[in-house]
């Protein structure tokens, strides 16, 4: 990976668009200029061809009538008469041996005409352009039996016109390209105005103004998806901030109770001299509060690690029925004390997961069920295969939970009864830990309550896709 100092900022979008528009426009103007020049040049060539072809038609019959051994003087006289009307065309007529039969071309032109290859017919392909004394000439050499007829006409006026036209077209192309680039730059700047307005609104955001939203209907359609994504991001951030505020308040509340108890008990113990047994009782009571604080802090650290993706899974094959039975053995004494029976039903294939984490999640669900199950009732732990997942249902009888509370049961410190103080019931993080562990395994957890029974359901994939 290249060092940060070697990384270059991507080019400006406005610069990219302006340069691209300028290049494309310039190329189009250049193509247009070339097309116009080529078209006019071909037009002039056709005009010259018509003139040369007319001159050729005036001498061709004379040469054909003269035969193979004509009288040179008589032939020259007839050719002079035939070309009298073609003053713009010069001629160089030679026989098969190179002897000049008739010539009106100046020596410099004649020398170049003699070097040109002959054609069988006069057409655009037979035309050649030669330069003599800085002047342009259009020429052609045609066979007439054994003779060679070379014709040429001055096209300097055409070339001058083409040069002036070329200069005008190039100047126009340059001016048009400059104007197009300027207009494109202004258009891009104007087109980026909504982005600048969005940026200005973004700069106004703060932790106290997370309620600000952009109106997707007031931006160009190309930016609508961006604005909607931005608003959705703000929704998530605002929800996270609200959750953070709530969690902070809950943490302060949960910590205040044990700290207040510790402070009060210590002050009472120190208010007057007491026996050693009394001090020992205070220390045991304080130890219980310290253990509760330690458990709460450990749970919060665990949730923080899972939120930041730092908790690592040690995958192995786990028999959930065996894990459930082990938990039953562990909670057996507490269940008997409360007159509650534990029942295991159903079966399911083994899953891949982290044994310690899954045992902790199941333990939290079982202890939660024990806490709210009336005496003399039973908790059911049911396993079954559900498609590509294993479903675990932990159900217990008891008061129904209102539907409004069910979606929030797995939130941290959430209380169905906010005024109720927890005494020896943990800090309200057990179900949040269950949710984090199950989601780390690629599964999900849900709850439903009705008919005097509450069921917590876990779905675990047989082979979780974990990173």
C-alpha positions in Angstrom: 0.0 0.0 0.0 1.4 3.4 -1.0 2.3 5.8 1.8 -0.3 8.5 2.5 2.1 11.2 1.3 2.2 9.5 -2.1 -1.5 9.4 -2.5 -2.8 12.2 -4.8 -6.2 13.8 -4.5 -8.5 12.8 -7.4 -9.0 15.5 -10.0 -11.9 17.9 -9.6 -15.1 16.7 -11.1 -15.7 20.2 -12.6 -12.3 20.0 -14.2 -12.9 16.5 -15.5 -16.3 17.5 -17.1 -15.0 20.8 -18.5 -11.9 19.1 -20.1 -14.0 16.3 -21.5 -16.6 18.6 -23.0 -13.8 20.8 -24.3 -12.0 17.9 -25.9 -15.1 16.4 -27.4 -16.3 19.7 -28.8 -12.9 20.6 -30.2 -12.7 17.2 -31.9 -16.2 17.7 -33.4 -15.3 21.1 -34.7 -12.0 19.8 -36.1 -14.0 17.0 -37.8 -16.4 19.6 -39.2 -13.6 21.8 -40.4 -11.9 18.9 -42.1 -15.2 17.8 -43.7 -15.8 21.3 -45.0 -12.3 21.6 -46.4 -12.4 18.2 -48.0 -15.9 18.9 -49.5 -14.8 22.2 -51.0 -11.5 20.8 -52.3 -13.4 17.9 -54.0 -15.8 20.5 -55.5 -12.9 22.5 -56.9 -11.3 19.3 -58.2 -14.6 18.3 -60.0 -14.7 21.8 -61.5 -11.2 21.5 -62.7 -11.8 18.0 -64.0 -14.7 19.3 -66.1 -12.4 22.0 -67.6 -9.7 19.5 -68.3 -12.1 16.9 -69.7 -13.5 19.6 -72.1 -10.0 20.4 -73.3 -9.2 16.7 -73.7 -12.4 16.2 -75.8 -11.3 19.0 -78.1 -7.9 17.4 -79.0 -8.8 13.7 -78.8 -10.7 13.5 -82.2 -7.8 15.3 -84.0 -5.2 12.8 -82.7 -7.4 9.8 -83.6 -7.9 11.2 -87.2 -4.2 11.9 -87.7 -3.3 8.2 -87.7 0.1 6.7 -86.9 2.3 8.9 -89.2 0.7 12.3 -89.4 2.1 15.5 -91.0 3.7 17.3 -88.1 3.0 20.8 -89.3 -0.6 20.0 -90.4 -1.3 18.2 -87.1 0.1 21.1 -85.1 -2.1 23.5 -87.0 -5.2 21.4 -86.4 -4.4 21.1 -82.7 -3.9 24.8 -82.4 -7.3 25.4 -83.9 -8.9 22.7 -81.6 -7.4 24.3 -78.4 -8.1 27.9 -79.3 -11.1 27.9 -77.0 -9.3 26.5 -74.0 -7.2 29.4 -72.9 -7.0 28.4 -69.2 -5.5 24.9 -70.1 -2.0 24.3 -71.3 -1.0 21.3 -73.4 1.9 19.0 -73.9 1.3 16.4 -76.6 3.9 13.8 -77.4 4.1 10.7 -79.6 5.1 7.2 -78.5 8.8 8.1 -78.9 8.5 11.2 -76.7 8.7 13.6 -79.7 6.7 16.8 -78.9 3.8 17.1 -81.4 2.2 20.2 -79.8 3.0 22.3 -76.7 1.5 25.4 -75.1 2.8 24.7 -71.6 5.8 26.8 -70.4 9.1 24.8 -70.2 8.9 24.5 -66.3 5.4 23.1 -66.5 6.2 20.9 -69.5 9.1 19.3 -67.6 6.8 18.3 -64.7 4.1 17.1 -67.1 6.5 14.9 -68.9 7.3 13.1 -65.6 3.7 12.3 -64.7 2.4 8.7 -65.4 -0.3 8.4 -68.1 -3.9 7.2 -67.5 -6.3 5.4 -69.8 -9.1 7.9 -69.0 -9.4 11.3 -67.5 -11.1 11.2 -64.1 -10.6 12.3 -60.4 -8.1 9.5 -59.9 -6.0 10.8 -62.9 -5.7 14.3 -61.5 -2.4 15.5 -60.0 -1.4 18.7 -58.3 2.0 20.2 -59.1 3.6 23.4 -58.0 5.6 25.7 -60.4 7.0 29.0 -59.2 4.9 29.0 -56.0 1.8 28.5 -58.1 -0.5 25.5 -58.0 -1.6 23.6 -61.2 -4.0 20.7 -61.7 -2.7 18.3 -64.3 -3.5 15.0 -66.0 -1.8 12.8 -68.6 -4.1 10.7 -70.9 -3.2 8.1 -73.5 -4.6 8.7 -77.0 -3.6 5.7 -79.1 0.2 5.8 -79.0 0.3 9.5 -78.1 0.4 11.1 -74.7 -1.7 14.2 -73.9 -0.8 16.2 -70.8 -3.1 18.9 -69.7 -2.7 21.5 -66.9 -4.6 24.5 -65.6 -3.7 27.0 -62.9 -5.6 26.5 -59.7 -3.8 29.1 -57.6 -7.0 31.1 -57.0 -8.6 27.9 -55.7 -5.7 27.2 -53.4 -5.7 30.8 -52.1 -9.4 30.5 -51.3 -8.9 27.2 -49.6 -6.1 28.7 -47.5 -8.3 31.7 -46.5 -11.2 29.4 -45.7 -8.9 27.1 -43.7 -7.6 30.0 -41.6 -11.2 31.2 -41.0 -12.3 27.7 -40.1 -9.4 27.1 -37.7 -9.9 30.5 -36.1 -13.6 29.8 -35.8 -12.9 26.3 -34.3 -10.5 27.8 -31.8 -13.0 30.5 -30.8 -15.9 28.0 -30.6 -13.8 25.6 -28.5 -12.9 28.4 -26.1 -16.5 29.6 -25.8 -17.7 26.0 -25.3 -15.2 25.3 -22.6 -16.2 28.6 -20.8 -19.9 27.7 -21.1 -19.2 24.2 -20.0 -17.3 25.4 -16.9 -20.2 27.8 -16.1 -22.7 25.1 -16.6 -20.8 22.7 -14.4 -20.5 25.3 -11.7 -24.2 26.0 -11.9 -24.9 22.2 -12.0 -22.8 21.8 -8.8 -24.8 24.5 -7.0 -27.2 21.8 -5.4 -24.1 19.9 -4.1 -22.8 23.1 -2.6 -26.1 23.7 -0.9 -26.1 20.1 0.4 -22.6 20.6 1.7 -23.7 23.8 3.5 -26.5 21.9 5.2 -24.1 19.2 6.2 -21.8 21.7 7.8 -24.7 22.9 9.9 -25.1 19.5 11.5 -24.1 18.9 15.0 -25.0 16.5 17.9 -27.8 19.0 18.8 -29.1 19.3 15.2 -29.3 15.7 14.1 -33.0 16.2 13.3 -32.1 18.2 10.2 -33.2 16.5 7.0 -32.8 17.3 3.3 -35.8 17.4 1.0 -35.3 14.9 -1.8 -37.9 16.7 -3.9 -35.9 20.0 -3.9 -32.7 18.5 -5.5 -32.1 17.3 -9.1 -33.2 13.7 -9.7 -29.5 12.7 -10.0 -29.0 13.7 -6.4 -32.2 12.3 -5.0 -30.7 8.9 -4.2 -27.7 10.6 -2.5 -30.1 12.8 -0.4 -32.2 9.8 0.6 -29.1 7.8 1.6 -27.9 10.9 3.6 -31.2 11.2 5.4 -31.2 7.4 6.2 -27.7 7.8 7.6 -28.9 10.7 9.8 -31.8 8.5 11.0 -29.3 5.8 12.0 -27.0 8.3 13.7 -29.8 10.0 15.5 -31.2 6.7 16.7 -27.7 5.7 17.9 -27.3 9.0 19.7 -30.6 8.6 21.4 -29.7 5.1 22.3 -26.3 6.3 23.6 -28.0 8.9 25.7 -30.5 6.4 27.1 -27.7 3.9 27.8 -25.6 6.6 29.5 -28.6 7.5 31.7 -29.3 3.8 32.5 -25.6 3.2 33.3 -25.6 6.2 35.7 -28.8 4.9 37.3 -27.6 1.3 37.6 -24.3 2.5 39.1 -25.8 5.0 41.4 -27.9 2.4 43.3 -25.0 0.1 44.4 -22.7 3.0 45.1 -25.4 4.7 47.2 -25.8 1.4 49.1 -22.1 1.1 49.7 -21.8 4.7 50.8 -24.8 4.5 53.2 -23.7 1.2 54.7 -20.2 2.5 55.2 -21.4 5.7 56.8 -23.7 3.8 59.2 -20.9 1.4 60.1 -18.5 4.3 60.8 -21.1 6.4 62.7 -20.2 4.7 66.0 -17.9 2.0 67.3 -19.1 -1.5 66.6 -18.0 -5.1 67.2 -15.9 -7.0 64.7 -18.9 -9.2 63.7 -20.9 -6.1 62.7 -18.0 -4.8 60.6 -17.7 -8.2 59.0 -21.4 -8.2 58.1 -21.0 -4.7 56.5 -18.1 -6.0 54.5 -20.0 -9.0 53.3 -22.9 -6.8 52.2 -20.4 -4.5 50.4 -18.9 -7.5 48.7 -22.2 -8.4 47.2 -22.6 -4.9 45.8 -19.0 -5.0 44.4 -19.8 -8.4 42.8 -22.8 -6.9 41.2 -20.8 -3.9 39.9 -18.1 -6.3 38.6 -20.7 -8.3 36.8 -22.3 -5.2 35.3 -18.9 -3.8 34.1 -18.0 -7.2 32.6 -21.3 -7.4 30.7 -20.8 -3.9 29.4 -17.3 -4.6 28.3 -18.5 -7.8 26.5 -21.2 -5.8 24.7 -18.6 -3.2 23.7 -16.3 -5.8 22.3 -19.1 -7.4 20.3 -20.3 -4.0 19.0 -16.7 -3.3 17.8 -16.2 -6.7 16.3 -13.4 -7.6 18.6 -14.9 -10.7 20.2 -13.6 -13.8 18.4 -15.5 -17.0 18.0 -13.9 -20.4 18.7 -16.0 -22.6 16.5 -16.6 -26.3 17.4 -19.4 -28.8 17.0 -22.0 -28.3 19.8 -24.8 -30.6 20.8 -27.4 -28.1 22.1 -29.4 -30.9 23.9 -26.3 -31.8 25.9 -25.7 -28.1 26.7 -29.2 -27.7 27.8 -28.9 -30.7 30.1 -25.7 -29.3 31.6 -27.5 -26.0 32.3 -30.4 -27.9 33.9 -27.9 -29.6 36.3 -26.4 -26.2 37.1 -29.8 -24.5 37.8 -31.3 -27.6 39.5 -30.8 -26.4 43.0 -32.3 -22.9 42.3 -35.2 -24.5 40.4 -36.0 -26.9 43.2 -35.8 -24.0 45.8 -38.5 -22.1 43.8 -40.6 -25.3 43.0 -40.0 -25.0 39.3 -39.3 -28.0 37.0 -37.1 -27.9 33.9 -38.2 -29.9 30.8 -36.2 -30.7 27.6 -38.2 -31.5 24.5 -37.4 -32.2 20.8 -34.1 -32.8 19.1 -31.9 -31.1 16.5 -28.5 -31.8 14.8 -25.3 -30.3 16.2 -24.4 -26.7 15.2 -21.0 -25.0 14.7 -20.5 -22.3 17.3 -18.5 -21.0 20.3 -19.4 -23.2 23.2 -18.7 -20.7 26.0 -20.7 -17.9 24.3 -23.7 -20.1 23.4 -23.7 -21.5 26.9 -23.8 -18.0 28.2 -26.7 -17.0 26.0 -28.7 -20.1 26.9 -27.9 -19.5 30.6 -29.2 -16.0 30.4 -32.4 -17.1 28.9 -32.9 -19.9 31.4 -32.1 -17.6 34.4 -34.5 -15.0 33.0 -37.2 -17.7 32.7 -36.6 -18.8 36.3 -36.9 -15.3 37.6 -40.4 -14.8 36.2 -41.9 -18.4 36.4 -44.5 -18.8 39.2 -43.9 -21.5 41.8 -45.1 -25.0 40.8 -44.8 -24.3 37.1 -42.4 -25.7 34.4 -39.9 -24.2 32.0 -39.7 -25.9 28.6 -36.5 -26.0 26.6 -37.5 -27.2 23.1 -35.2 -28.0 20.1 -36.1 -28.5 16.5 -34.7 -28.3 13.0 -36.1 -25.3 11.0 -34.9 -25.4 7.4 -31.1 -24.7 7.4 -31.3 -23.5 11.0 -31.8 -25.0 14.5 -34.5 -23.4 16.6 -34.3 -23.2 20.3 -37.5 -22.1 22.2 -37.2 -21.3 25.9 -40.8 -20.8 27.2 -42.1 -20.2 30.7 -45.6 -19.4 32.1 -46.3 -16.1 33.7 -47.9 -12.7 33.0 -48.1 -11.7 29.4 -45.7 -9.0 28.1 -47.5 -6.2 26.2 -46.7 -6.2 22.4 -45.3 -2.7 22.8 -42.5 -4.0 25.0 -41.5 -7.0 22.9 -39.3 -5.2 20.3 -37.3 -3.5 23.1 -36.7 -6.5 25.4 -33.2 -7.0 23.9 -32.1 -3.4 24.4 -29.6 -2.6 27.1 -31.1 -1.7 30.5 -34.6 -1.8 29.1 -37.2 -2.2 31.9 -40.9 -3.0 31.3 -41.5 -1.2 34.6 -39.1 1.8 34.6 -39.9 2.6 38.3 -39.0 -0.9 39.4 -35.5 -1.2 41.1 -33.6 -4.4 40.4 -32.6 -6.2 43.5 -30.3 -9.1 42.8 -31.6 -9.4 39.3 -28.6 -8.2 37.4 -28.3 -4.9 35.4 -30.7 -5.6 32.6 -28.0 -6.6 30.1 -28.7 -10.4 30.0 -31.0 -10.3 27.0 -28.8 -7.7 25.2 -25.9 -10.2 25.6 -28.1 -13.0 24.2 -28.9 -10.9 21.1 -25.2 -10.0 20.5 -24.0 -13.6 20.9 -26.6 -15.1 18.6 -26.1 -12.4 15.9 -22.3 -13.1 16.0 -23.2 -16.6 15.0 -25.3 -15.4 12.1 -28.6 -16.1 13.8 -31.4 -14.1 15.3 -33.5 -14.0 18.5 -37.1 -13.0 19.0 -39.7 -13.0 21.7 -43.5 -13.4 21.8 -45.9 -13.5 24.7 -49.6 -14.5 24.9 -52.0 -16.8 26.6 -50.1 -16.7 29.9 -46.8 -17.9 28.3 -43.7 -16.1 27.1 -41.4 -17.7 24.6 -37.8 -16.6 23.6 -36.8 -18.1 20.2 -33.3 -18.5 18.9 -32.4 -19.5 15.4 -28.9 -20.7 14.7 -27.5 -21.7 11.3 -26.0 -25.1 11.1 -22.8 -23.6 9.7 -22.6 -19.8 10.5 -20.9 -17.5 8.1 -18.6 -15.7 10.5 -15.6 -13.5 9.6 
